[in-house]
Amino acid sequence: MVKSRLIIITALTFAFIGSAVVTFGESSAPPLEMHRYNYNGWTKGLFSEAVTVTGFGSGKLIYLGGIGAEEEKGKPGDIRSPKNFNGQCKYTFEKIVRVLGYNGATLNDITKMTSYLTSAKNIGSYIACRNAAFKAANARLPAETLLIISRLAWPPMMLEVDVDALTAK
């Protein structure tokens, strides 16, 4: 009796899972579309500065590759304010605002940031700089992870910020 009930429950479970898979497979949702963007010549061939994903309703996911104080019109390794953390931080957030803007987003659309600093002594300065940028944009702070690491791609860089944002298409 117990064995036959177990067989019936198992059969019903597989029938339910099978119908869910068929329904999911027959979805008429538009396909996901991913686009990669480079706004500065020196980044081409190294990484995408932004990647957007659409096709899941009326939203657009925006992923920004690590944004730091690399000169936008410079060559690889040219860093603005190489010995000045506050200068690098301000420039980094100016770049984040620009790249988000190229994709129809603002600081208020950021859902998650991961920030990398090369020294714990800059945590207070980072928080003040970040907060000033968000306050100037009248934006709320997103979820964030802050990491202290030994170095970044270019030795003079003191910080880098990865950004994930969500906005309407």
Beta strands, then each sheet from edge to edge (+ up, - down):
strand 1: 33-37
strand 2: 50-54
strand 3: 59-68
strand 4: 110-117
strand 5: 143-148
strand 6: 159-168
sheet 1: 1+ 2- 3+ 6- 4+ 5+
end
